[in-house]
Each structure stands twice: as C-alpha cells, then as structure tokens.
Amino acid sequence: VMVLGGGTVLGQNRNWSGEIQPVAPTVGAVAVGASDKAVDQPRRKARKKKEVRKVRTRLPAKPKITPGHQLKAPAKVRLQAKSSRVDRHLPSAPASVETPGIEQCWQQIEATSQPARLIRLSEECERDFPASRYAAQIRDVAAQARRALDIQRSTGLSGDFFEDSVGDAPYRDNLGKAVRGDKDAAYLIALAYRLGTSGVAASSRRMEQWLRFAAELGSGLASWELAEHYNYGGFVADAARFEKRAIELGYRPPFRLPTRGY
C-alpha cells in the first residue's frame, strides 16, 4: 500500500512540476479533446466530394479510345492543316504573260481567206505561241481550213476559188466565214454570183461552184438549188443526187408538179 501510494504521490508531484503532460480522459477509444475533430470529419469529406464534383463538371468529357482509334482534331484545324500540306506540294501558278507577237499572228489569221495560207499561219502561230489565249481558236481555224481545202480538191473546184481580192466588204466577210466552215455564208456568195451583186460579176460557173461548196458544208437549201440547176441543164443524174442530199440534210422543198425526167 505504501508503494502504490507513493507512486501516485510521485506522479502527482511530477505533474505539478511539468515533467508529465496531462492526458485528456478518453471515452471509449476516442479522446475527449478530439471529439470536435471527429464530428467535423464527415462534413469535410462531404465538402471535398462536392468540390471534386464541381471540378469534374467543368472539365471536358474524355473521348473513348479504342484500339486502333486515333483522336481527331476539330474540323477547322484539320481543314487548315490539310490545305497547308497540299499548298506545300503544289507548284506556284505561272504568271500569264502574253507576248506581243501573238496579237500580230492572230490578226494575220483573221485577214486571210486562202485555206492553204490559213493552215500555214495557224501552224506557225501554234508552234510559236502554244499556250496563248488564241490557241483553241487557232486549232479550230486550221481544222476548218483543211476541210475547205479537201472540199475544193474533191469537187474539182478551180485554184482561184477562194480569191479574196474581189467583192465588197460584205462579200469578203462571207468569204472568210465560208472558209471557216459557215455554210450559210457560202450560200450567200453563190447568190452574189447568181445575181451579180456584192461587187462581183454574175457567173453561172462560180454560182455552181459555191452551191456545191455550201452543199458539202451541209446546206440543204444550196443542195436543192444545185439540183434544180442541174435539172434545168439536163444533168439528170447530178440533179437526182443533190436533190436526195438536200432531203437528207433536212430541207423540205415546196410542193410542185412533177416535171423531172427521173
């Protein structure tokens, strides 16, 4: 008893002297001094969860990534990146520069009505100025001039058939159009030689030649009038051939009594 009492007295003396810190009494397993902290802990956890939930709502949703899946950038960014990649590989467009010579060359072509000379000028212009703005027109003029020359040779027309130094301005204008494949212009030239107008003298031979040329270009009216010309001259076979051609080209002749011998 004395020992135990002494120990108790010794402990109190040490407590009074500050050697032993006082220990708060506990209730069960929780200290009485920490009771407030234990009560606030659930509240702090609830606040923390609420704050984490707010932060998560501000962040963008993470895309689902599957094996082999690649993330795509926004459409605007992808378009800019694609255009920049394409631009790096494309060569810069050359500046369109027209040399003065092409204008002079084209003027010479426009002023010419001789098929052989047209072909030669067109070939020279296309060779010297292959990328000019007249390139397509020059090729078309050359093709039509070759066709006119073929018609002249196949029908046996005279060498001075495309003489461009005669006639007035409308005649020469029609001449240039006819050489370039205009069947109506060729028919008007035939009428000029029939009537003796447009600065040319009347000529049955020239009229016949131009009617044949217009018919070969596809004029049904010229083919029909050529058939009439041959019929009156007694060339029955030629008249029948060009009358048939006129109908094939879509010409509808007026009704008349049958006076033909075929």
KAHUMO-V406051 format. One record per backbone hydrogen bond with DSSP energy under -1.0 kcal/mol. CO is the residue of the C=O (numbers start at 1). NH is the residue of the N-H. Records with the same first field share a line. If there is no record, write none. Layout:
CO=NH, NH
This chain:
1=5
2=6
3=7
4=8
5=9
6=10
7=11
8=12
9=13
10=14
11=15
12=16
13=17
14=19
25=32
27=30
30=27
32=35
34=38
35=39
36=40
37=41
40=44
41=45
42=46
43=47
44=48
45=49
46=50
47=51
48=52
49=53
50=54
51=55
52=56
53=57
54=58
55=59
66=69
74=78
75=79
76=80
77=81
78=82
79=83
80=84
81=85
82=86
83=87
84=88
86=90
99=102
100=104
101=105
102=106
103=107
104=108
105=109
106=110
107=111
109=112
114=118
115=119
116=120
117=121
118=122
119=123
120=124
121=125
122=126
123=127
124=128
125=129
129=132
132=135
134=138
135=139
136=140
137=141
138=142
139=143
140=144
141=145
142=146
143=147
144=148
145=149
146=150
147=151
148=152
149=153
150=154
151=155
152=157
158=161
160=163
168=172
169=173
170=174
171=175
172=176
173=177
174=178
175=179
177=182
178=181
182=186
183=187
184=188
185=189
186=190
187=191
188=192
189=193
190=194
191=195
192=196, 197
193=203
197=200
198=168
203=207
204=208
205=209
206=210
207=211
208=212
209=213
210=214
211=215
212=216
213=217
214=219
219=223
220=224
221=225
222=226
223=227
224=228
225=229
226=230
227=231
228=232
229=233
230=235
234=236
235=239
236=240
237=241
238=242
239=243
240=244
241=245
242=246
243=247
244=248
245=249
246=251
247=250
